[in-house]
Amino acid sequence: MQTPIGELVKVMDRGTVTLPSKFRKKLGLNKGQVVNVIQVGQEGLFIMPVDVSPKKRVADWTEDTISEYMNKVRYTLANQLRSEQARRAW
């Protein structure tokens, strides 16, 4: 098998691999960041950074459309039906 040109790294205890700094810098990887490791064929791995931080869902009734606002505040159709039933019962 011909080895592609790249960086050679050693697999350490418990499978730890240190990614070369030039790749970490290029991908913007920092300590503690999550990456997705995907097997490619029988002999390769693909490593891709993943953003697992929760997305801010700030609802702004002055900026958002009605559907965007309702989605952000998680106001579902079921909630709407319940509020209609409560209003009728009132």
C-alpha positions in Angstrom: 0.0 0.0 0.0 1.3 3.4 -0.9 1.3 5.9 1.9 -0.2 9.3 1.0 2.0 12.3 1.8 0.9 13.9 5.1 1.9 13.8 8.7 2.7 10.6 10.6 1.4 10.5 14.1 1.6 7.7 16.7 -1.4 6.1 18.4 -0.8 6.3 22.2 -2.4 4.6 25.2 -6.2 4.3 25.0 -6.2 5.2 21.3 -5.1 8.9 21.8 -3.8 10.6 18.7 -2.3 14.1 18.7 -3.3 16.1 15.6 -0.5 18.2 14.2 -0.8 21.8 15.2 -0.9 23.0 11.6 -4.1 21.0 11.0 -5.6 22.1 14.4 -4.9 25.8 13.5 -6.2 25.4 9.9 -9.5 23.8 11.2 -9.7 26.1 14.2 -9.7 23.2 16.7 -9.2 24.0 20.4 -8.7 21.8 23.4 -12.0 20.0 24.4 -13.6 20.6 21.0 -15.6 17.7 19.6 -14.7 16.1 16.3 -16.6 13.4 14.3 -14.5 10.5 13.2 -15.8 8.6 10.2 -14.4 5.4 8.7 -13.6 5.7 5.0 -13.3 2.4 3.3 -11.3 -0.3 5.1 -8.1 1.7 5.7 -8.9 5.3 6.4 -10.5 7.8 8.7 -12.0 11.2 8.1 -12.0 13.7 11.0 -14.3 16.7 10.9 -15.0 19.3 13.6 -18.5 19.4 15.0 -20.3 22.3 16.7 -22.3 20.7 19.6 -23.0 24.0 21.5 -26.6 24.7 22.0 -28.1 27.2 19.6 -29.5 30.3 21.0 -33.1 30.7 20.2 -33.8 34.3 21.1 -37.3 35.3 20.2 -37.8 38.9 19.2 -41.3 39.8 18.4 -40.2 43.1 16.8 -37.8 41.3 14.3 -39.2 37.8 13.8 -42.1 36.8 11.6 -45.0 35.3 13.6 -44.0 31.7 12.7 -40.3 32.3 13.6 -41.3 33.8 16.9 -43.7 31.0 17.7 -41.1 28.4 16.8 -38.5 30.0 18.9 -40.7 30.2 22.0 -41.8 26.6 21.1 -45.4 27.6 20.8 -46.8 24.6 19.0 -50.1 23.9 17.3 -51.1 21.8 20.3 -50.5 24.8 22.6 -52.6 26.9 20.2 -55.4 24.4 20.4 -55.3 24.2 24.2 -55.4 28.0 24.5 -58.4 28.1 22.1 -60.2 25.5 24.2 -59.3 27.4 27.4 -60.6 30.7 25.9 -63.9 29.0 24.8 -64.3 27.5 28.3 -63.8 30.9 29.9 
